[in-house]
Amino acid sequence: RDCGGRANFKSQISMATSFHFTPSTLHRNCTLYIPNMCDHAHILAAAFQAFGVDADVLPESDEESICWGKKYTLGKECYPCILTTGDMVKIIKSKDFNPKKIAFFMPSGCGPCRFGQYNYRQRLVLKELGYPEIPIYAPNQDENIFRDLGIVGGNGFVRLAWQGIVAGDILFKTLCKFRPYEINRGESDKIYQESLRGIYQVVKEKGDLLGVMKKINKQFQNIPLDRKKKKPKIGIVGEIYIRSNRFSNYNLIRTLEDLGAEVYLTPTTEWLYYVNYLNQRRSWGKKSYLEFLSFWIKEKYQKSDAHSLECCFADILSNGKEPSTKEILNYASPYLHPSYEGEAILSIGKSIEFLKNGLKGIINVLPFTCMPGTIATAILKKVRQDYTGFPCLSIIYDAQDDPFLKTKLEAFIYQAQGYGSRE
């Protein structure tokens, strides 16, 4: 990249893809750093550690992350790319940095989203900083995803990581269910952090995850609550990184709770189910029936493990069991054809599912210039017309402070309260 940001694209890609990740790379004496999208990253790190990989989570993003991210990107990338790039550069600029003892984890993908290009951009940044030898582990979310993930520890790693992520989703749902009504402020957060450490430890040790989840359930049920005041239930959909990352969305969930709402966040597992669904569809379309059968069997294991964990919280979570990918796509089908792949169709389908389950408002979050997010924003206007004018707010994030965001959210919650009483 020259000072004007121009470069020969083919030579960039050739250079960026010259490093091949192998099992020996993962298990060498180095630390694999995972992006800090949300607390699930710590559980994923535990799964890596359970199979002999020294994994850690990048520190939470901050203003320094934005500074470095903007310096080493071209201005065309979306906000999550800026943040994750900045977080990587922060590690490289730290005093204890050793290029021989570090690797980065950044999944890849294909389709309309720029997410699949993050790892290419970041490899170029490493080259620019003088460390082209630092590897990036970038499993692709296509038909090769389980093969790419399997270099860590085969199907055992994939299944353990899945179970941990499902547990993380359930734990966060429980936090959002209890925190708005707690009498002693901070008690839910305290139990949440203790529970997160418990899940981390049991995944790392390949222990009894179901037993830990049952104990967590009892701990939350001991929290004194005041449910006298009715709070509007708000669903958050949109781009997975922005909706999950506290720093990038200015702690949106906590802000909504402080304004008097109970929040339902689209779970991380929604995307993972969707990736498996797409791979089944592609395999069937190519007449690769053995490949299709492999994905189908993995999906059965995924659903079985998720069901076992969800049952541990069936008595306190009305939203514990998630709808299938086919149900989500069916909800969205009047507005987008299932052949249009990506987060837009999921955001539309999940919004409708939220509304059918009695939620009183939808917030759609997206990075600036995100194409799937922009499409979802436009279609949600039509959905709003078809579903009795429910309150709907799309929020664009781009690292620039919005002085009117708090006012927008206050007005939105006021509308949600009125919409609930009107029904």
Buried (B, 14 or more C-beta within 10 A) or exposed (E): BEEEEEEEEEEBBEBBEEBEBEEEBBBBEBBBBBBBBBBBBBBBBBBBBBBEBBBBBBBEBEEBBBBBBBEBBEEEBBBBBBBBBBBBBBBBEEEEEEBEEBBBBBBBBEBBBBBBBBBBBBBBBBBEBEBBEBBBBBBBBBBEBBEBBBBBBEEBBBBBBBBBBBBBBBBBBBBBBBBBBBEEEEBBBEBBEEBBEBBBEBBBEEEEBBEBBEEBBEBBEEBEBEEEEEBBBBBBBBBBBBBBBBBBBBEBBBBBBEBBBBBBBBBBBBBBBBBBBBBBBBBBEEEBEEBBEBBBEBBEBBBEBBEBBBBBBEEBBEBBEBBEBEEBBBBBEEBBEBEBBBBBBBBBBBBBBBBEEEBBBBBBBBBEBBBBBBBBBEBBEEBBEEBEEBBBBBBBBBBEEEEEBEEEBEEBBBBBBEBBEEE
